[in-house]
Amino acid sequence: MHLVDLVNDDGAVVGAKKRHDIQKLTDLYHTIFTILITPEKQLVLSKVPARTDLPNLYVGQLGCTLATIRRHDETSDEASLRSLENELYLKDITASKLGEYFQVLPDGQRTYISIYYVIHAVPSDFSHNDIEGLQLLTHQELVEAMGKSPDTFAPSFLAAWERFNKDLLKV
């Protein structure tokens, strides 16, 4: 199992734990989200799977296409590329960073996040261990769905969307 850095609110490393020892509700670690945008400008969201080996927060809700935890001695750029390769099976592409920040989500979850995006066609296959399913939404469809059923979306995605939707619409 890989070591994961624990961080403070500023993102500075304050300790480390093995990945399987991370307590997602109490430990503060560096999460890397990557959003896939199709060349037709559809956002690709993933349904968060239930896992017994490494339990997920927000099971069954739609979130950023990819989510991973930055490993010890790994940069956020490397973590984003690792998740693209391991979860979407995409190699040799570059993700663009939108930002990095600490936030307390509406449900009280404390999180330190880096957000990336990549423009690429939807892959024909993906890791079903890491992603239950993919959903493509236009900007308008996403806004309508968030208005009608906000509980469909993971709080982490809603926070990222609120912060970066204008940037993502320019892509």
N, C-alpha and C positions, 0 to 999 in steps of 0.2 A: 504494500500500500504506500502511496506517495505521501510525503510530508506537505502540509498546507500551512502557510504563514497565517498567524493571527495578527490583526492590525488594530490600530486605534482609530479614532474618528478622523484623523488626518491621513490615514493610509499607511502610517509608519509601522513597520514590523515590531511586534512586542512579544512574540512567542511563536511556537509551532506545535502542531499536532498531526498525528497520522490521519489521513482522510477519513477512515472509518470511525475515528473517535470524535470528529467534529459534531457538535450539538448545534444544529441550524437555528434553533430558537434562542440560544444564549451566546454562542461564540460569534465574534465579529471577524470575518474573513473577507477577502477581496473576491467579489463575484464579477465575472466577465460575461456580458451579454453581447450577442451579435445578432443583428437583424438582417435577414436576407430580403432584398428587394429585387423583383424581377425586372428585366429590361422594359416590360410594359408598365412598370411603376406600381405593381401590386406588392403589398407587404405579405411576407410569409410568416405566419405565427405558428408556434408549436403547442400542442396540447401536452401539458405536464403529466408524465406517467407516474403511476404508483410503483414504488420500488421498495423491496424489503432489505436489499443489501445496502443501499445508500438512500434512506428516505428523503423524499422531496417535499418542499413546501408547495402549497397551491396545486395539489394533485387535481387533475381534471379541468383546470382552468387554462386559458390561452395565455401564452407568454411570448417573450422574445424568441426568435427562431432557435437560438442556442444559448445555453447557460452553462457555465463551468466555474470552478473555483481555481484561482491562481495557485499554482504549486510553489513550494519553496524554491528559491533561486530561478524562478521563471518570470519573465516580464508579462505585462498584460497583453502586449502584442503577440507574444509567443503563445499565450493561453488561448487567445482568440483563434489563431491559426490552428492550434491543436484541436480545438472543438470543431472547426470547419472540416478538418481531415477525419477526425474520429467519429463525428456524429452525422455529418452530411456527405462524407467521403469525397470532399472537394480538396484538391491539392493545387499548389502553385497559383494561388490567388491572393490578392492583397485586400485586407479589410481596412477601412478608414475609421479612425477614432473620432467620436463625437465629443467625448468628455469623460471625466472621472470625478466622483464626488461621494460624500457621505450623506445619508438620508435616513430619517426615521419614517417608515411607511405608515399609512393610516391605521394599520392593524397593530402598530407598536414595534414591528420588526425593525431592528437597526441593521443597516446595510452599507457597505462600501462597494461602489460599483464603477466599472468602466463599461462604456457603451461603444460598440462598433457597428458598422453596417458594411455590407458587400452587395454589389449588383451582380446578379448571376441568375441563370435559369434555374427552376426548381429541379433538384436532382431526381433521378429516377428511383433512387433507393436512399435509405437513411438508417441510422441505428435505432431499431425499435426498442432497445433497452433504454435509450436516452430521450426518445421522442415517441409519444403515443400516436401522433398524427400531425399532419401539416394542413394549415388552412390559409388560403390566399384571399386577401381582401383588398379592394381598392380603398383609397382614402375615404371616400364617401361611405362605403359599406362599413368601414371600421368606425367612423364617427356615429353612424346610425346604430350599430350594434352596441357601442359603448353607452349610448343614450338609452337604449331599450333594456339592455341586460348587462350592467356594469359588473355584476358578480361573475360573469362568464370569463372575465379577464383577471389575471394575477395582479395583485397590488403593485408588484415590482414593475410589470409592464406598463400599467396605468401611470405610474410615477415617471418612468422613462419617456413615455409618450408625451406627457404634459411638458416635460423639460425640453424634449428634442423634436417635437413634431414639425416645427417650422423648418428645422434643418433637414429633416428627412423628406419633407415635401419639395425641397430644392434639388434633391438628388435626381 
